[in-house]
């Protein structure tokens, strides 16, 4: 059994770790509050942009305004190449956030053995994993979540759109964690390009557009891709912070339980030591009297 000194050192070490995990939880919670506010602002814009594009595409198709509807971002393609954008975190200590995403990414590769899948790694954790065994890494974007802004999403979106237009890529899909709540995140695989949300249902109200619907559609498509990418990055950031907050809360509670267990063990060792010393004193006194 460990000595009292060893147990005291262990308790001291666990208490130091507990202070760190508690501080990390508070930092993650503070950052999550700000990230949630940004998501609440980005979601309505991204959703309305998607509905607007859907309406314009429907009206352009019905009116025979093909220049806009025949945009490359609408046309389905045949081929083997797929661009997979894997959005992970730059740091660990966030539970299964990164591991679950990487596992789903590997699963996607195994489900599509006949595809020429090029991985776009956003975040260090995904980049570090795929570097070790997968050679088709198309692009790396790391250290963007500390100061995430629309600029990062715009640059990444422009690179994706340029690659899509200049290569034989059939589709661009994004794998990320969607933020549901502080206790729930959902791994989401979403196709970003080509845009295929055109429905047969006509919009409730039509307007006179200047410039034409077709021209407006062509101008809005790149903006739509950037808006959706910005929303995806914000979702991933919030999901990461929520996962880290939960992980650090669990670690803090586990440290508390461990400290209680070690303290109990130390008290038992101390009591056994005292009992043994008393027994030795009594035995010595009896020997002297005898």
N, C-alpha and C positions, 0 to 999 in steps of 0.2 A: 504493500500500500504506500502511496505517496506520502511524503513528510508534510508537516504543517507549512514549512517554508515553501515547498514546491506548490502546494495548493494555494497559498497566498499569492504567489507569482502568477499562477494561472488566472486567479480571480482578477488580479490587477490588469492582466493582458486582455481578458474578456471585457472588462469595464471600459478600457480604452477603445476597443473595437466597437462597443455599444455606443459610445459617444460619437464615433465617426459615422456609423450607420444612421444614427438619429439625426445628425447634421445633414447628411446626404438626403434623407427623407424630406427634411424641411426645405432644403434648396430645390429639390425636384417639385415639391408642392407649390412653391412660390413661382417657379418657372411654368408649371402646368397651368396656373391661373391665367397667366398672360397668353400662353399658347391657345387656351380654350377661347379666349376673347377673339384672337385672330381667326380661329376656325369659324366662329359664329359670324364673323364678317365676310369670310371668303366663301362659305357654303352657299348662301343665297345668290351671290353673283355667279358662281360656277353653274348652279342649277338653272338660273334664268338664262345664262348664255347658251346652255345646251337646249333648252326649250325653244329659244329664239332661232337657233340654227336648224332645229328640227322643223319649225314652222316655215322658215325661208326655203329650206330644201324641198319641202312638200309643195309649196306654192310655185317654186321655180320649175319643178318637175311637171306639175299640172299645167302650167302656162307654156311649157315647151322652151323655157329659157335655159338651154343646155350648157352654155359656157360656164355657168357657176356650178350647176349640178354635176357636170362632167369633170370637176376638179379631181386631181390625182388623189386627194384625201378621201374621196367618196368611192373610187373605183376599187372593187375587189381584184386581187392579183393572184396569179398562180405561180408557185415556186416552192422552194424548200427553206429559204432564209426567214428567220424570225428574230426580231430584236427583243430580248427580255430585259427589262429594266428592274433590277432587284434593289429595293430600298431598305437598307438596314441602318443600324446606328453606328456611330463612330466609336462608342465606348461600350463596355460591358456593364456588369452589376445591375442588370435590369431583368432578372429572371430568365424566362424562356423566350424573350422577345426576339433575339437574334437567331437562336437555335431553331425555333419554329419556322421562321422565314427561310433560313438556309435549307432546312429539311424539305420545305414545300418547293423550293427552287430545284433541289436535286430530284424530287419527285416529278416535277414538270419535265426535266431533261429526260428522265427514264420513260415518261409517258409518250414522248415524241422522239423516238430513236431515228426516224427518217428525216427529221428536220435539221437544218443548219442553223442552230441557235447561237446567236451572238449575245453575250451577256454585257449589259451596261451596269456597272457596280456603283451604287450610290451609298456611301457609308463604308467605313474601314472594315467592319466585321465581315460583311459579305465579300469584300474585295480580298481580304486576307485568306478566307476559306477557299474561294474559287481559284485563287492564284496557285494553290498547291496541286490541283489535279485537273483543272479545266483550262485549256489553252485558248479558247475562243472568247477572250475578254476584249470587247470592242472599245470600251471607254471606262475611265475611273473618275469618280467625283467624290472626294472625301473632305472632311472638315467643313461642311457647309451648314451644319445644324446649330453651331454655337451662335452664329449671327445670321440666321435664315431670313432672307428677304425675297421679294419678287425677282430680283436680279438673277439669283441662282437658278430659279425655275425658268426664267426667260432664256438664259444661256443654254441650259440643258435641253429645253424644248427646241431651240433653234438648231442645235446639233442633231437631235433626233429627226426633225423635219428635213434637214439637209441630207442626212443619211438616207432617209426614206425615199426622197425624190431622186437621189443619184445612184442608188443601188437597186437590186432586185428584191428588196425586203417586201414580204407579203403582208406582214402586220407587225405592229409594235404593241407589246403587252407589258403591263406594269404589275409587279408583285410587291405588295406593301401591307402594312398593318393599318387598318382603318380604326379610328378612335370612336368607340361607342360610349364609354363612360370611364370613370376612374378605376373601375374594377373589371372592365371588359374591353378587349380589343379583338378585332376580327381580321384574319388574314384574307386579303382580297386579291384576286387575279383579274385585272381589268384590261380590256383592249382599248388602246388609245387611238390607234390608227389601223386601218381606215375608219372614218366616221360612218357609222351605219345605223344611227338611231332614227332614220326617217320612217315615219308611220304613215298608214293610209288614212288616218283620221285628220280631217281638215281642221285648221285652227278656228276658234270661235269667232275671230274678227280679223279682217284683213285691212291693210293700210296702203296708202300710196307712198312708195319709197323713192327717195332721191339720194344717191343714185339708184339704179334699178336693183331689184331683189337679187339678180344674178351677180352684179358687181359687189353688192354688199356682202353676199355670201362668201365670195372669194376673199374679201378683206377680213371677214370675221373668223374664218377657219383657223388661221395661225394664232389669232388671239384666243380662240377657244382652247387650243392645245396648251398654250401657256397658262391659261387660267386653271385648267384641269390639273396640270403638273404642279402648279403652286399649291393647289388644294391638297393634292396627294402628299406633298412634302410636309405640309402643315399637319395633316392627319397622322403621318408617320412620327413626326416630332412629338405630338401630344401623346400618342400611344406609347412611345418610348418613355416619356417622363412619367406617365401613369404606371407603366410596368416597373420603372425604377423605384417609384414611391412605394408601391406595394411590396417589392422585393426588400427594400430597406426597412420597411415596417416589420415584415416577417423576420428579418435578420435581427432587428432590435429586440423583438419579443423572444426570439430563440436565445439571444445573449442573456436576457433577463432570467429565463428558465435555467440556463447553464450556470449562471452565477448563484442562483438559489441552490442548485444541486451541488455545486462545488462547496458552497458555504456549509451545507448540511454535512457533507463528507468531512470537511475540515473540523467541524464541531465534534463529530464522532471520533475522529482521530485524537483531538484534544482531550475529550472525556476519557478515552481509553488510556491515553498517556498519564492523565491525572490519577486514574484508578490504579494503574500499574505502579506509579510512584508512591501512592498511599499504601498500597499493599507491601511495597518494599520497606517503607518506614515502619509499618506495623510489625512486619517480620523481624526487622532489625531491633525494634524495641523489645519484642518478646524474647529474642535471643539474648539481649543484654540482661533482662530480668531473670532468665533461666540460668 
